[in-house]
């Protein structure tokens, strides 16, 4: 499941193989937890987001490093990044899956059309994912949280389902993984004009190995758009629960 490297260096042959997760979408995946209205991050890292030697991150220069908040600081560079769901997710699944490689790709304020094949955001995501497996590892899932930027215009909302389905098809094809697990977050905020239409489009996607978690009801910051730090912690746990329940069965107990 997922593309894997067949060309490991001597240095990594004896190291545990990384289980790679792509983090993509827009600002709530990149993380704005703890970022105030003056665009300053408070630096508060909940214990669920603490670094661990088994959690790595592919940085903007395509080098692996120990992952820590803010995960997207050198990826979503035009905005201030804070706490997102990625570290919580990784800490919640690492005991089951082993060494984790996170590949942050999310960029704030981006619409689904900007993630079409051939567009810079999409091509960067695919290229980073392919680079991630070169030192050994397997892409296990894409975690996707996007859609707020598609809630203002009727045509954007109307086309959301078809555009998301095409994205799923394209990324699976381009990564050579026709059944790549995808966990989509159903958005909780955006322009009230077409928010519910986009939410319904997300919930209506019915493709094998695509599951959703719903962010509705999670606490929002005073901008009514971005999740609070506490909400991001809860979302990361929801994503982990969805992954473990659907794609990582517990080991069989020996008889």
DAURUR-V134856 format. One record per helix or strand of 3 or more residues. SS is the DSSP state (H for helix, E for strand). FROM is the first residue (numbers start at 1). LEN is the number of residues. Records with the same first field share a line. If there is no record, write none. Layout:
BEGIN
SS=FROM-LEN, FROM-LEN
END
This chain:
BEGIN
H=10-4, 27-4, 47-3, 86-12, 112-4, 120-13, 148-3, 154-21, 195-10, 229-19
E=18-8, 55-4, 64-3, 100-5, 137-9, 181-6, 210-5
END
